[in-house]
Amino acid sequence: MNEESNNTKGAATPSLSARIGDVQDVVATCRYLNEAIFMAAGALMNIDATNALQAVSSEIEDRLLVVRDGLDAIREALR
């Protein structure tokens, strides 16, 4: 084994960082789709259905933000 093959952090970081970026892109897309659902729910004629869908959409948004923040923290730790 040479010195370069023992340096796993240097070799893995760019690839891992790129993969984290890919996941962040998926999370962002999910947030946009979730926002579309939230807005579409506002057009429903049934207030109970609107409220239920918008409540679920808000919970989804909160969890997606937690995922985004976690991925940001992981990316920072890799630097």
C-alpha positions in Angstrom: 0.0 0.0 0.0 1.2 3.5 -0.7 0.6 6.7 1.1 -2.2 7.7 -1.3 -4.2 4.5 -0.8 -4.2 5.1 3.0 -5.7 8.6 2.6 -9.4 7.6 2.5 -10.7 11.0 3.5 -9.0 12.8 0.7 -10.2 10.3 -1.9 -13.7 9.9 -0.6 -14.6 13.5 0.3 -15.2 14.9 -3.2 -17.3 11.9 -4.2 -19.2 12.0 -1.0 -19.7 15.7 -1.1 -21.0 15.4 -4.7 -23.4 12.7 -3.6 -24.6 14.9 -0.7 -25.2 17.7 -3.2 -27.3 15.3 -5.3 -29.4 14.4 -2.3 -29.8 18.1 -1.4 -31.2 18.6 -5.0 -33.7 15.9 -4.4 -34.8 17.4 -1.1 -35.2 20.8 -2.8 -37.4 19.2 -5.5 -39.5 17.5 -2.9 -39.9 20.9 -1.2 -41.2 22.5 -4.4 -43.6 19.6 -5.1 -44.8 19.8 -1.5 -45.4 23.6 -1.9 -47.5 22.8 -5.0 -49.6 20.4 -3.0 -50.1 23.0 -0.3 -51.2 25.6 -2.8 -53.5 23.2 -4.6 -55.1 22.2 -1.3 -56.1 25.8 -0.9 -58.4 25.6 -4.0 -60.4 22.7 -2.6 -64.0 23.5 -1.8 -63.9 21.4 1.4 -62.3 23.4 4.2 -61.7 20.3 6.3 -59.8 18.6 3.4 -57.9 21.8 2.8 -56.8 22.1 6.4 -55.8 18.5 6.6 -53.7 18.6 3.4 -52.1 21.8 4.4 -51.3 20.5 7.9 -49.6 17.4 6.4 -47.8 19.5 3.9 -46.4 21.8 6.7 -45.2 18.7 8.6 -43.5 17.4 5.4 -41.8 20.8 4.9 -40.5 20.8 8.5 -39.0 17.4 8.1 -37.4 18.2 4.7 -35.8 21.3 6.3 -34.4 19.0 9.0 -32.9 16.7 6.3 -31.5 19.7 4.5 -29.9 21.1 7.6 -28.5 17.7 8.5 -26.9 17.3 5.0 -25.4 20.8 5.4 -23.9 19.8 8.7 -22.4 16.6 7.2 -21.0 18.5 4.3 -19.4 21.0 6.6 -17.9 18.2 8.8 -16.3 16.8 5.7 -14.3 20.0 4.9 
